Amino acid sequence: MTRLTGFSLLFSRTGQSRRGLTTLLRAGLLTLVALCLSPAYSPALADDAEPLLAYGARIAGDDARTRVVIDFDRKPAFSVHYVANPVRVIVDLPETSFGLKPEDLKARGLFSDIRYGGMGAGSSRVVLTATRPVAVALAEVKEDEGGKGFRLVIDAEFVTQDRFSQLLEQQKWSIVATTGKTGRLAEPAANDGSFVIAVDAGHGGIDTGAVGVATKTEEKKVTLAFAEEMTGALNKETGIKAFLTRSKDEFLSLSQRVQIARQHGANLFISIHADTLKQKDIRGATVYTISDKASDHLAANLAERENLSDEIAGVALETEPAEVADILIDLTRRETQAFSVNLARSVVSSFEGRIKLINNPHRYAGFQVLRAPDVPSVLLELGFLSNKDDEKLLLDPKWRSKVSERLVEAVRHYRNGAVGNGG
Ligand SMILES: [Zn+2]
């Protein structure tokens, strides 16, 4: 029943352009989804439109062999593959709602971290991060006695690094065999002269982001509520067309977010976040732009954590995409960078005195989601879910509309300054 699929090969090629890599990523996702949903691959797939329900789970074992069991209301189709650095076992499922208690799948034995959630496009995923190289010795679906439902049983066992490398190598071959028929990316939409703004709700699906210190509210929900409000407010402005990169609770990789903005011909990209810090007293909004060198430790740490988003969801990036050594792209990038800084300054000055800001509110670091070479991009950290006062504001609809109004003002200011510069 186990089938090994994965993205590893897709990312082992260097010298690809960013667009090419993203195309490959999309293709990989499509292939994977197709595999999950293909009746030939799994005749047992419950093809009802309703998502599957995972209503219970257990984990048992030690650091030599660990068993994970998940209870479903119907028979789930599934596929398993591996990702390296760190070692992970990825279980892909059709769309599933997870009615599990956090303690049901508390990491133990060979696994140091377990996450599950939606991946978008009607699929869901369980990511089991292992403490050492592992192999899946058994992966099967069994019917419960009495016909109550079905349980998915995954047995992982400790293997040598050599054996794990072999398993990765084998799954590359299975990708080669299946990547023939893949979807194509849509052509960029023709721009009708509007000023197009991509509003990106940080995190989503399997990647919940930070969690509120008092209410345990997930960052992915906070960011979506703000992104929706901001998009609505921006769309009231003449000549502006704002859109959401995600409009529901789904996972998007960092490069997909960038690519969606570019496909829509976006003039601006604004990513919304509300993270947590170890220093619980720090509060206020921050605007980030991209830079190879971080402005400070706080910015560097935050970018590092944000860039883990793909890893959390089990998206394999074995090699970093090679930067394109092209002087024209380099010039575009530099010009874009200047526009990004202008936008960040506009946001800071429109917030000043009205929305609480952190000290030195414009900071910079190597955020992957801000790397579009041709779309001025900022990451807006609205406040910190680790601070009780900020958390209260972040959950307050009145504050949300106030922030959105200030953002509209910042974009207005930016556009006035950018007239004639094509920004
Ligand atoms: Zn975040």
Residues whose N, C-alpha, C, O or C-beta is under 5 A from the ligand:
A	BS01	ZN	G202 G209 H273 A274 D275
